[in-house]
Every structure is written in C-alpha cells, then in structure tokens.
C-alpha cells in the first residue's frame, strides 16, 4: 500500500506535465510555418542577413527620413502571438474561442511591448474557456432570431474585457517572468554552465516532458533573444539530433537482434526526418544509455556556446535539414560541429556501455516500444519502423477505450456498424468501451481504433495516424469485428496497459467534433423519422441506381430532402458502396449534402426477388437522411435486426407494412 501511495503521485505529476506540454505544443506546432516564414525573412533581410534590405529587414530610414518598420518586428510582435492566441482559444472552443482568445492576446501584446508568446499561451486558452462558460449560461434561453445578436455582442464585449485584463493585469506578470527567465539563461551562459541543462533536457525528452520545456520556455525566450541578437542557442538545446543519432549508431555496430536490425532505419527517420521519438525505445531498453545522450547534449551545447552559434527560429521537426535551414548566417560551422560532436560523444559512450554489457537488449525492443507508448499515452505513428516495418502490428500502450466507425457522411453505414460492434463488445463484458461514428472529415487523432470501409481507409489514416485501423468490406457482419473484440479483451486484461493503469492518458477523450455516440436512444423529433407511407413491400426497381431513386423519392415525398440530396446519394454510392451485408443497403448522401436535409427521415423498400448491388444481392434498401442524430435510434434498431438471421427471415415473409414496423419495436417512441 505504501509503495502505491508513493508511486502514484509521481506518475500523475508526469502525466500532468505531459498533458500540459502537449497542450502547449498544440498551440505552437500548427503555426510552425509562420515561424519558418519569419526565420526566412530574418535570415535574408535584416542588416546582418544574406540579402540586407532596409525596407523588409526594418533598419535604416526611408526616403522621407522615417525609420523603416520592416516585416521582422511586426511579425514577431503581432502576427506570431496572435496566431498562437487564436490557436489556443480554438483548441478549447473552436473558432469562437479562437476569436476571443486573439482579442485577449492583443491586450498583452500592446501592454508588454515585447514579443508576448507566453502571454498568448495564457490569453488564448483563457479566452476560449471563459467564452465557453458564458455561452453555457444562456444556452437554450435565447429567443429565436436573436442568436446572432447575442453571440456576436457577447464575444465582442467579453473580448474587450479580456483585452483590458491582458493589458493591465497579465502583461506585467508575463513581462516580469520573461525577464526573470531571461536573466537565468544569461547567468547560465555567462558562467559557462548552460551545458548542464542537458542533465534535465535529455531525460525529459525520453519521458515525453520535452514539450513543456521546449514550447513553454525555450522557444519564447529564444524568439526574444533572436530578435535582439539575430540568433539564439536556445533553439538547439532540445532539437539537436546528434545525441539520439549517436545512440542509434552504437546499436548499429554493437547491438544485437531486432535492435541492431532496426537501428539503421530508425537513424534515417530520426536524423533526416526529425522524429526524435524513434530512438526513445532504444534508450528505454537500457536506461543507462541516457548517460550517452546527456554527454552528447552537453557537448553540443558547449560547442554552440564556444563558437557563439545559434538558429534564427525554432527547428521543427528536429531534422538536420530543418536545423541547417534555420541556422544563422554566421553559425554554420558551429552548428554543424555541434551536431557532429554531439553524435560522436553519444556514440562513444553508448558503444562503451553496449560492449561492456552482457545484455544487449536484443529481445526487448517491442517491450520498450510499448513502454514508450505508455508514457506518451497513445500509439506512436513511427512505431511500425521499430517493428520491422509492419504497419499492421497493433502496439497498444493502454486499454482500448475509444473506437470510431468512419464513413463519408457519418450518418448511415458507420452508425449501424457502431451499433453492431457495440453490442458485441457489451456482450463480451466491456460496456464502458466507447463506440462512436463520425464523418471522415471530422476525425481527430484521439481514438484507439478506427474502423472504415476498405475504400475509405487511406482517407482516414492521415487524420488518425496513431490509431489501430481496421478495413471492412461491409459494416454489418464483418469477421474483423471478432478481431476487434479480441483486441479489446486483450488490451483491457493484459499487456503493458493493464500493468500500468495510470498510463491511460486521455482515455476518456471526447469524440471529435461531428462524431456521434450511436446509442439506441431516441432523440427529440425521432417519432417522425419512420412512417408507414415511407415503407414499400414490393419495390419496382431492378438495379442499384433505380433503387436509390425509389428510396430517395420516398424521402422527397416526405419533404425531408430536396433533389440535390438524392443526387448526392448516387455520388456517395459511386465513391463507396453502402452495401451492409445480410441483403441490406443503406444509401445516403455525402457529407457535403447535409445542408440539403430539411428534417430526418428513413425510407424502407423491400425487393423480394433481390437486385444486384455491385455484385452483392440486396433485398432491403433503407434510404437515410439524418439531422442532429435523430435517425440514429432507427438505424440502431435496423442494425440489431439485420444481425439476427431469424428476424431477417421474418422481414422477408412480412405481408403488411405494419408487420415490418412491428419488427422494429418502438423505434418511433
């Protein structure tokens, strides 16, 4: 008991720092392109740049004798902090939060008079969170027709208040903190002890705590230093690829088994691609190797300090190409030397450790990868490189708790597939596993497992690169479902995740915007989704396209859609089949066609003799048009029926519309 009490707070602290660092990174990384643009302009056009241009670099005077403003100063003072503030607010509360966050950020920018990156990281999320809480106060209480008035004025008024708070309250505090942190850095530099920071930075990288250090402290201070001096050593304290390269080179020469075989590919990804996490498992296999990265890091920093070298802007990702691209004009020798010497020292120390150790870690790479992902909190997008290039190997660092079915529109086939799998997972004894459905356009990288039609997998993978992907040919009775259920069982009862329950970071992450938890619960208005006049026992169509028209006409007759939506049903079918298995197809429109839905409706057409549906026999065509999830209840009922062979047989034998509706029970309740 005592051991658990002591260990758990440490884990929680690490997880908290990781999440904080990830949040900071989420504000910085989307705007790296803007940082690069500023770095290019700075490197080229300032007075000490490659092509000095007074009007662009902001030095000298113009023809009227007025000092040139240039691009460098305004971009670093206004553009970059505003982008960070907007992004931080948007993360918390979408575009509305981003706008209010940017307004608040403007207050700290003007109040401080210096680049306000830390202030932007405060005001952006603060603006998003506070306007979100204000909106909750009058949610559902605004009279129809006044929504835009209330929304616009509330955002404007609160934004103005936040700008004042930033100007008078936040900016002095952030200025004081920035000056204090800058003084600490200067003290380390002047006393030649800056290399000692590697003692903290290198272990922090392996523990995924580097984002909090890099984006929370080093980048803001480095930007300020670069503005004043034209370069900064701080940008390369964490981003130097040398220490990690040295460890991987040591494994190439002195490692064994899978570690030695995979080290060359990992070195390419790390050094040229800039994905540093690829070398973390090699250190975790033998934690004493952290001494090699510390030694390499200290050597690199000392070299930069001695040669007075630095970068003009952050290097992201930490590729050697990105590092050289951002190197100051007078620092190429020092920067290259820092990378080479860091790799050399790291290689020598790591080689000595591996050669004198009996255990070369040859059998522990998979386990180390799992430990790395447990600390990261999700599957690594580069872990397949450590598994011999097998992209189908699912390396899970936590129990599977979030599964999403994704299709083009996110309202038909995916909803039914989610219902089928949810029932299977519940039957297996895991009712807490969340199974949602979503349009591919609304996916985010927050899921453990993603299920898509085989024709859509390539579209979904870039949006959910850290998830395990399953491709199916139909959503009703795919054998892949049994594999997913087995994965849920395994990950929730054994393996690294079960051994380390605290590693389930973000396991309760909310579905992405636009995702639907397709529980069979009737929404308001669902009583009108399926009506007797929308059911035909004997369809007249003889092929797929005319069957879509027949089902679409029933939706048109209900006034649920317009003709454009029916055309979109054909477009959807041309891109990906809506055949579900068990003689069922559910044609529906594309995601872009949702604006042509007037209200939710479902139509059912039976074809007793069956029709050809892209090489599959279909006897039941269910047309779907859904708004606000009102149709999900009926789809859940349909999914349950079509996974029961006896009930499918009853549908085939039904002689009246009432019998058809009766089989769905209280679907309109």
C-alpha positions in Angstrom: 0.0 0.0 0.0 2.8 2.4 0.9 4.5 1.7 -2.4 1.4 2.5 -4.4 0.8 5.7 -2.4 4.3 7.0 -3.1 4.4 5.9 -6.8 1.1 7.1 -8.0 1.6 10.9 -7.4 4.8 10.7 -9.3 3.0 9.1 -12.3 0.2 11.6 -12.0 2.7 14.5 -12.0 4.5 13.1 -15.1 1.2 12.7 -16.8 0.1 16.2 -15.9 3.3 17.7 -17.2 3.0 15.6 -20.4 -0.6 16.8 -21.0 0.4 20.4 -20.3 3.3 20.1 -22.7 1.1 18.5 -25.3 -1.3 21.4 -25.0 1.5 24.0 -25.4 2.7 22.1 -28.4 -0.8 22.1 -29.8 -0.6 25.9 -29.9 2.9 26.2 -31.3 3.1 23.3 -33.9 0.2 24.4 -36.2 1.9 27.7 -36.6 5.5 26.5 -37.2 5.0 27.5 -40.9 4.7 31.1 -39.7 7.8 30.8 -37.5 9.7 29.4 -40.5 8.5 32.3 -42.7 9.7 34.8 -40.1 13.0 32.9 -39.9 13.5 33.1 -43.6 12.7 36.9 -43.7 15.0 37.4 -40.7 17.9 35.4 -42.2 17.7 37.1 -45.5 16.8 40.7 -45.0 18.0 42.0 -41.6 21.1 44.2 -41.5 23.3 41.1 -40.9 21.4 38.8 -43.2 22.3 37.3 -46.5 20.5 40.0 -48.6 20.1 43.1 -46.4 17.0 45.1 -47.4 16.2 48.0 -45.1 12.5 48.2 -46.0 12.0 44.5 -45.3 14.6 44.0 -42.5 13.5 47.0 -40.5 16.7 49.0 -40.3 17.8 52.4 -41.7 15.4 55.1 -42.9 13.3 55.6 -45.9 13.3 58.4 -48.4 11.4 60.6 -46.0 13.9 60.0 -43.2 11.5 57.8 -41.2 12.8 54.6 -39.7 11.9 51.5 -41.6 9.4 49.3 -39.8 10.0 46.2 -42.0 8.5 42.8 -41.6 10.6 41.3 -38.9 9.4 43.3 -36.0 5.6 43.4 -36.7 5.6 39.7 -37.5 7.3 38.7 -34.2 5.4 41.3 -32.1 1.9 40.9 -33.6 1.4 38.1 -36.1 3.0 35.1 -34.3 1.5 35.8 -30.8 -1.9 36.4 -32.4 -1.7 33.1 -34.2 -0.8 31.3 -31.0 -3.6 33.0 -29.1 -6.1 32.2 -31.8 -5.0 28.6 -31.9 -5.1 28.2 -28.1 -8.6 29.5 -28.0 -9.7 27.4 -30.9 -8.4 24.2 -29.2 -10.6 25.0 -26.2 -13.8 26.3 -28.0 -13.4 26.1 -31.8 -13.4 29.3 -33.9 -15.5 31.3 -31.4 -12.9 30.6 -28.7 -10.1 31.4 -31.1 -11.5 34.8 -31.9 -12.0 35.8 -28.3 -8.5 34.4 -27.4 -6.9 36.5 -30.1 -8.7 39.6 -28.8 -7.4 39.0 -25.3 -3.9 38.3 -26.7 -3.9 41.7 -28.3 -4.2 43.2 -24.9 -1.0 41.6 -23.6 0.9 42.4 -26.8 0.2 46.1 -26.5 0.6 46.1 -22.8 4.1 44.5 -22.8 5.6 45.9 -25.9 7.8 42.8 -26.4 7.0 39.5 -28.1 4.3 38.0 -26.0 4.4 34.3 -26.7 3.9 33.2 -23.1 1.1 35.8 -22.7 -0.5 34.4 -25.9 -0.3 30.9 -24.4 -2.2 32.2 -21.4 -4.8 34.5 -23.0 -5.7 32.2 -25.9 -6.9 29.3 -23.9 -8.3 31.6 -21.2 -10.4 33.4 -23.8 -11.7 30.2 -25.3 -12.6 28.7 -21.9 -14.3 31.8 -20.5 -16.5 32.4 -23.5 -17.4 28.7 -23.5 -18.6 29.1 -19.9 -20.5 32.3 -20.7 -22.3 30.6 -23.6 -23.4 27.8 -21.3 -25.2 30.4 -19.1 -27.7 31.3 -21.8 -27.7 28.1 -23.8 -31.2 27.4 -24.9 -32.6 30.6 -23.4 -32.1 32.9 -26.4 -35.3 33.8 -28.2 -35.4 32.7 -31.9 -34.0 35.4 -34.2 -31.7 36.9 -31.6 -29.0 34.2 -31.7 -26.6 36.1 -33.9 -27.0 39.3 -32.0 -26.3 37.7 -28.6 -23.4 35.6 -29.9 -21.6 38.5 -31.6 -22.1 41.0 -28.9 -21.2 38.6 -26.1 -18.0 37.7 -27.9 -17.2 41.3 -28.6 -17.9 42.6 -25.1 -16.1 39.7 -23.3 -13.2 40.0 -25.7 -12.8 43.7 -24.9 -12.8 42.9 -21.2 -10.2 40.3 -21.7 -8.0 42.7 -23.7 -8.2 45.1 -20.8 -7.3 42.3 -18.4 -4.4 41.4 -20.6 -3.2 44.9 -20.9 -3.3 45.9 -17.2 -3.1 42.5 -15.4 -1.4 39.7 -17.4 1.2 41.6 -19.4 3.1 43.0 -16.4 3.3 39.5 -14.8 4.4 37.8 -18.1 7.0 40.6 -18.7 8.3 40.0 -15.2 8.5 36.3 -15.7 10.2 36.6 -19.2 12.8 39.0 -17.8 13.5 36.7 -14.9 13.8 33.6 -17.1 16.0 35.5 -19.5 18.2 36.5 -16.6 18.6 32.9 -15.6 19.6 31.9 -19.1 22.1 34.8 -19.2 23.5 33.7 -15.9 24.0 30.1 -17.2 25.7 31.4 -20.4 28.0 33.9 -18.6 29.0 31.3 -16.1 29.6 28.6 -18.7 27.1 26.2 -17.1 24.5 26.1 -19.9 25.6 22.6 -21.0 24.4 21.3 -17.6 20.8 21.8 -18.8 21.2 18.5 -20.8 21.0 16.7 -17.4 17.4 17.7 -17.4 16.5 18.0 -21.0 17.7 14.6 -22.3 15.8 12.5 -19.7 12.8 14.8 -20.2 12.7 14.0 -23.9 12.6 10.3 -23.3 9.8 10.8 -20.8 7.9 13.0 -23.3 8.2 16.0 -21.0 10.1 18.0 -23.5 7.2 19.9 -25.0 6.6 21.7 -21.7 10.2 22.8 -21.6 10.7 23.5 -25.3 7.5 25.2 -26.2 6.8 26.7 -22.7 10.2 28.2 -22.0 12.9 27.8 -24.6 11.0 28.9 -27.7 9.6 32.1 -26.2 12.9 33.1 -24.8 14.8 32.1 -27.9 12.5 34.2 -30.1 13.2 37.2 -27.8 16.9 36.5 -28.0 16.8 36.1 -31.8 15.0 39.4 -32.2 17.7 41.2 -30.2 20.8 39.3 -31.4 19.8 37.7 -34.7 20.1 34.2 -33.4 19.7 32.1 -30.3 21.4 29.0 -28.9 18.2 28.1 -27.1 16.5 26.7 -30.2 19.1 23.9 -30.3 19.2 22.8 -26.7 16.4 20.2 -27.3 16.3 19.9 -31.1 19.9 18.8 -31.7 19.6 15.4 -33.5 23.2 14.5 -32.6 22.7 12.7 -29.2 20.0 10.4 -30.5 21.9 9.6 -33.6 24.9 8.6 -31.6 22.8 6.0 -29.6 21.3 4.6 -32.8 24.8 4.3 -34.5 26.0 2.4 -31.4 23.2 -0.1 -31.8 24.0 -0.5 -35.5 27.6 -1.6 -34.6 27.3 -3.2 -31.2 23.6 -4.1 -30.7 22.0 -7.5 -31.5 18.8 -9.0 -32.8 15.9 -6.7 -33.6 17.6 -3.7 -32.1 20.6 -3.9 -34.4 18.4 -4.7 -37.5 16.1 -1.8 -37.0 18.6 0.8 -35.9 19.6 1.9 -39.4 16.0 2.7 -40.4 15.4 4.4 -37.1 18.6 6.5 -37.6 17.3 7.7 -41.0 13.9 8.7 -39.6 15.5 10.4 -36.6 18.3 12.3 -38.3 16.7 13.2 -41.7 13.0 13.1 -40.8 13.4 14.8 -37.4 11.1 12.4 -35.5 13.2 12.0 -32.3 10.8 9.7 -30.5 12.0 6.9 -32.8 15.2 6.5 -30.6 13.4 6.6 -27.2 12.7 2.8 -27.1 16.5 2.1 -27.6 17.2 4.1 -24.5 14.4 2.5 -22.5 15.8 -0.9 -23.3 18.9 0.0 -21.4 18.1 3.2 -19.3 21.8 3.7 -18.5 22.2 4.9 -22.1 20.6 8.1 -21.0 24.2 9.0 -20.0 25.2 8.8 -23.6 22.5 11.3 -24.7 23.3 13.6 -21.8 27.0 13.5 -22.7 26.2 14.2 -26.3 23.8 17.0 -25.4 26.3 18.7 -23.2 29.0 18.5 -25.9 26.6 20.1 -28.5 25.6 22.9 -26.2 29.2 23.6 -25.2 30.2 23.7 -28.8 27.5 26.2 -29.6 28.4 28.4 -26.7 32.1 28.4 -27.6 31.5 29.2 -31.2 28.7 31.7 -30.4 26.4 29.9 -32.8 22.6 29.6 -33.0 19.5 29.4 -35.0 17.3 32.3 -36.1 14.0 30.4 -35.4 12.7 27.2 -34.0 13.6 23.9 -35.8 10.6 21.7 -36.1 10.7 18.9 -36.7 14.3 18.3 -35.4 15.6 17.2 -38.8 19.2 18.1 -39.8 17.6 19.8 -42.8 15.4 22.0 -40.6 18.3 22.7 -38.3 20.5 23.9 -41.2 17.7 25.8 -42.8 17.2 27.9 -39.6 20.9 28.3 -38.9 22.2 31.9 -38.7 24.4 33.1 -41.5 27.5 33.2 -39.3 26.8 29.9 -37.4 27.0 27.1 -39.9 30.4 25.9 -38.8 29.4 26.0 -35.1 26.0 24.3 -35.6 27.4 21.5 -37.9 30.2 21.0 -35.4 27.7 20.9 -32.5 25.7 18.1 -34.2 28.7 16.1 -35.3 30.5 16.3 -31.9 27.2 15.6 -30.0 26.7 12.4 -32.1 30.3 11.4 -31.7 30.4 11.7 -27.9 27.0 10.0 -27.6 28.2 7.2 -29.9 31.4 6.6 -27.9 29.6 6.5 -24.5 26.7 4.3 -25.9 29.2 1.9 -27.6 31.2 1.5 -24.4 28.0 0.7 -22.5 26.8 -1.8 -25.1 30.2 -3.6 -25.5 30.7 -4.0 -21.7 27.1 -5.1 -21.0 26.1 -8.8 -21.2 22.5 -7.8 -22.0 22.5 -6.1 -25.4 18.7 -5.7 -25.3 18.2 -7.7 -28.4 14.8 -9.2 -27.3 13.3 -6.2 -25.6 12.6 -3.7 -28.4 8.9 -4.5 -28.6 8.5 -4.2 -24.8 10.5 -0.9 -24.8 8.3 0.4 -27.6 5.2 -0.4 -25.6 6.7 1.4 -22.5 7.4 4.4 -24.7 3.9 4.5 -25.9 2.6 4.0 -22.4 4.4 7.2 -21.4 3.3 9.0 -24.5 -0.3 8.0 -23.9 -1.1 6.7 -27.4 0.3 4.6 -30.2 3.3 6.1 -31.8 3.0 6.9 -35.5 6.6 5.7 -36.1 6.4 2.6 -34.0 6.0 0.4 -37.1 9.6 1.3 -38.0 10.7 -0.4 -34.8 8.5 -3.5 -35.6 10.3 -4.3 -38.9 8.1 -2.0 -41.0 4.9 -4.0 -40.3 2.2 -1.3 -40.3 -0.4 -3.9 -39.4 1.1 -4.6 -36.0 -1.0 -3.0 -33.3 1.2 -1.8 -30.4 -1.1 -0.5 -27.7 0.1 1.4 -24.7 -3.3 1.4 -22.9 -6.6 -0.4 -22.9 -8.8 0.1 -25.9 -11.5 2.5 -24.7 -12.4 4.6 -27.8 -13.5 3.1 -31.1 -14.8 5.1 -34.1 -16.6 4.0 -37.2 -15.9 6.5 -40.0 -17.6 6.8 -43.4 -18.0 9.7 -45.8 -21.0 11.3 -44.2 -21.0 9.7 -40.8 -24.8 9.2 -40.6 -25.6 5.9 -42.2 -23.3 2.9 -42.5 -21.0 4.0 -39.8 -23.9 4.4 -37.3 -25.1 0.9 -38.0 -21.6 -0.6 -37.8 -21.1 1.1 -34.5 -24.2 -0.4 -33.1 -23.3 -3.9 -34.2 -19.8 -3.7 -32.7 -21.1 -2.0 -29.5 -23.4 -4.9 -28.9 -20.6 -7.4 -29.4 -18.3 -5.6 -27.1 -21.0 -5.3 -24.4 -21.7 -9.0 -24.7 -18.0 -9.6 -24.2 -18.2 -7.8 -20.9 -16.8 -4.4 -21.7 -19.7 -1.9 -21.6 -17.5 1.1 -20.8 -15.7 1.0 -24.2 -17.0 3.9 -26.2 -18.0 3.1 -29.8 -18.9 6.2 -31.9 -19.4 7.1 -35.5 -18.2 10.0 -37.5 -17.7 11.5 -40.9 -14.1 11.2 -42.0 -13.8 14.9 -42.4 -14.5 15.3 -38.6 -12.0 12.7 -37.4 -9.2 13.7 -35.0 -6.3 11.6 -33.7 -7.9 10.8 -30.3 -9.2 7.2 -30.9 -7.6 3.9 -30.1 -9.3 2.0 -33.0 -10.7 3.3 -36.3 -13.0 1.1 -38.5 -13.6 2.2 -42.1 -14.8 0.7 -45.3 -11.8 -0.7 -47.2 -12.3 2.0 -49.9 -12.0 4.8 -47.3 -9.1 3.6 -45.1 -6.5 5.7 -47.0 -8.5 8.8 -46.4 -8.9 8.1 -42.6 -5.3 7.1 -41.8 -3.7 10.5 -42.1 -6.2 12.0 -39.7 -5.8 9.2 -37.2 -2.2 8.1 -37.6 -1.7 6.9 -34.0 -4.8 4.6 -34.0 -5.1 1.0 -35.0 -7.0 0.7 -38.3 -9.4 -2.0 -39.4 -10.7 -2.1 -43.0 -14.0 -3.9 -43.7 -16.0 -4.7 -46.8 -19.3 -4.3 -45.0 -20.4 -2.8 -41.7 -23.0 -5.5 -40.7 -21.2 -8.8 -40.3 -17.5 -8.4 -40.9 -15.2 -11.0 -39.4 -13.0 -8.1 -38.4 -15.4 -7.4 -35.5 -14.3 -10.5 -33.7 -10.7 -9.4 -34.1 -11.6 -6.0 -32.6 -13.5 -7.7 -29.7 -10.4 -9.9 -29.0 -8.2 -6.8 -29.1 -10.5 -5.1 -26.5 -10.3 -8.2 -24.3 -6.5 -8.5 -24.6 -5.7 -4.8 -24.1 -8.1 -4.5 -21.1 -6.9 -7.6 -19.3 -3.2 -8.0 -20.0 -0.1 -6.3 -21.5 1.6 -3.0 -20.7 -1.6 -1.1 -20.4 -3.1 -3.4 -17.8 0.1 -3.4 -15.8 0.2 0.4 -15.8 -3.3 1.7 -15.4 -2.1 5.2 -14.8 -0.7 5.2 -18.4 -4.2 5.5 -19.9 -3.7 9.2 -20.8 -6.7 10.8 -22.4 -8.6 7.5 -22.4 -11.8 9.5 -21.7 -11.1 11.8 -24.6 -14.4 13.2 -26.1 -15.3 12.2 -29.6 -14.2 14.6 -32.3 -16.5 17.4 -33.3 -19.1 15.8 -35.6 -18.7 12.4 -34.1 -21.8 10.6 -32.8 -22.3 8.2 -30.0 -24.7 6.0 -31.7 -26.5 4.7 -28.7 -30.1 3.5 -29.4 -31.7 6.4 -27.7 -34.5 8.3 -29.4 -33.8 12.0 -29.9 -36.3 14.7 -29.9 -38.3 14.5 -33.1 -37.5 10.8 -33.7 -41.2 9.9 -33.7 -41.4 11.3 -37.3 -38.3 9.5 -38.6 -40.1 6.4 -40.0 -43.8 6.5 -41.0 -45.9 3.8 -42.7 -46.0 5.7 -46.0 -42.2 5.5 -46.2 -42.3 1.7 -46.4 -42.8 -0.2 -49.7 -43.1 -4.0 -49.6 -42.5 -4.6 -53.3 -40.1 -2.3 -55.0 -40.2 -1.8 -58.7 -36.5 -1.1 -59.3 -34.4 -3.8 -60.9 -30.9 -2.3 -60.4 -29.0 -0.3 -57.9 -29.4 3.2 -59.4 -33.2 3.0 -59.8 -33.4 1.5 -56.3 -31.6 4.6 -54.9 -34.1 6.8 -56.8 -37.0 4.8 -55.4 -35.8 5.1 -51.8 -34.9 8.8 -52.4 -38.3 9.6 -53.8 -39.9 8.4 -50.5 -37.7 10.9 -48.7 -38.6 13.6 -51.2 -42.3 12.9 -50.8 -41.9 13.3 -47.0 -40.3 16.8 -47.7 -37.3 15.6 -45.8 -34.8 16.4 -48.6 -34.5 18.1 -51.9 -33.5 16.7 -55.3 -29.8 17.6 -54.7 -29.7 15.3 -51.8 -30.9 12.4 -53.9 -28.2 13.2 -56.5 -25.7 13.1 -53.6 -27.0 9.6 -52.7 -25.8 8.5 -56.2 -22.4 10.3 -55.7 -21.9 8.6 -52.4 -22.6 5.2 -54.0 -20.1 5.8 -56.7 -17.3 6.6 -54.2 -18.1 3.9 -51.6 -20.7 1.1 -51.6 -23.4 1.4 -49.0 -23.9 -2.4 -49.0 -24.0 -3.6 -45.4 -24.3 -7.3 -45.7 -27.4 -9.5 -44.8 -29.2 -8.4 -48.0 -29.2 -4.8 -46.8 -28.0 -1.5 -48.4 -28.5 2.0 -46.8 -27.9 4.7 -49.5 -27.5 8.2 -48.1 -25.9 11.5 -49.2 -22.4 12.7 -48.9 -21.2 14.8 -46.0 -21.4 18.0 -48.2 -25.1 17.2 -48.9 -26.2 17.5 -45.3 -27.3 21.1 -45.9 -30.0 19.7 -48.3 -31.7 17.8 -45.5 -34.8 19.5 -44.1 -35.6 17.0 -41.4 -34.7 13.5 -40.5 -36.4 10.6 -42.3 -35.8 7.0 -43.2 -37.4 5.0 -46.0 -37.6 1.2 -46.5 -38.0 -0.6 -49.8 -38.1 -4.4 -50.0 -37.2 -6.3 -53.1 -38.4 -9.9 -52.6 -36.5 -11.2 -55.6 -33.4 -9.2 -54.8 -31.4 -6.8 -57.0 -27.7 -6.6 -57.9 -25.8 -4.1 -55.8 -22.3 -4.0 -57.1 -22.1 -7.8 -57.2 -24.0 -8.3 -54.0 -27.6 -9.3 -53.6 -29.8 -6.8 -51.9 -33.4 -7.3 -50.8 -33.8 -4.3 -48.5 -32.9 -0.7 -49.3 -33.1 1.8 -46.5 -32.8 5.4 -47.5 -31.3 7.7 -44.8 -31.4 11.4 -44.3 -30.4 12.5 -40.8 -30.1 15.7 -38.8 -28.9 16.1 -35.2 -28.6 12.3 -34.7 -32.4 11.9 -34.8 -32.1 9.0 -37.2 -29.6 7.0 -35.1 -32.2 5.3 -33.0 -34.0 3.7 -36.0 -30.6 2.8 -37.5 -29.6 1.1 -34.3 -32.8 -0.9 -34.4 -32.3 -1.9 -38.1 -28.7 -3.0 -37.3 -29.9 -5.2 -34.5 -32.5 -6.9 -36.7 -30.1 -7.5 -39.6 -27.6 -9.2 -37.4 -30.3 -11.7 -36.5 -31.0 -14.2 -39.2 -34.4 -15.2 -37.8 -35.6 -11.6 -37.9 -34.3 -11.1 -41.4 -36.3 -14.1 -42.4 -39.4 -12.5 -40.8 -38.8 -9.3 -42.8 -38.7 -11.4 -46.0 -42.0 -13.1 -45.1 -43.9 -10.0 -43.9 -47.1 -9.3 -45.8 -48.0 -5.9 -44.4 -46.3 -2.6 -43.6 -47.4 -3.0 -40.1 -45.6 -6.2 -39.7 -42.4 -4.6 -40.9 -42.8 -1.7 -38.5 -43.7 -4.1 -35.6 -40.4 -5.9 -36.1 -38.6 -2.7 -35.2 -40.5 -2.4 -31.9 -40.9 1.0 -30.5 -38.5 2.7 -33.0 -40.6 5.8 -33.1 -41.1 6.1 -29.3 
